[in-house]
């Protein structure tokens, strides 16, 4: 019986290679993004200005796509290209984070200060000019139940507080003036107003609760739109 001119090990490797499944075809190319079709919304001009688009207050496909990209960068959901209040407030918070000049309304102190800007409906924490809690959107007291302005001090903290007055949970509550507190809410921050408290998302309220201590100072100024 004639012998193979190739070593047995080489023949075995060849057989194994032939038995392997064929390599998968190249991955299908990423599908093009669907066109952005959201119409004009209430904060059109403000977002056009922020994005350096032509400021005409009328949504175009290019405006829509630019707003959608901005929403994705800021973590706004849904990222649908609409110039909503939610998107605008996230832009305002981001501007205050990036630009120290946008934080001049809050007094600079050597100690920690919680800054609550009622006009822009944002909150941050600073020591001197240094941010220790970046600006986030909030919801303050509605007309007739406005959040009290001026200097305050945190006098009580309660992680799982429940309001018997409004029959709602107040997670991560930090009280600063009577029944008014910084606390989380699962309600929409971008509609109506609170009963006087400063509402944050639950995630932001949790982070703030872990940062602040009893005795920390809060400064509240400005006027909530519509009050």
Secondary structure by P-SEA (a helix, b strand, c coil): cccccccaaaaaaaaaaaacccccccccccccccccccccccaaaaaaaaacccccccccaaaaaaaaaaaaaaccccccccccaaaaaaaaaaaaaacccccccccccccccccccccccccccccccccccccccccccccccccccccccccccccccccccccccccccccccccccccccccccccccccccccccaaaaaaaaacccccbbbbbbcccccc
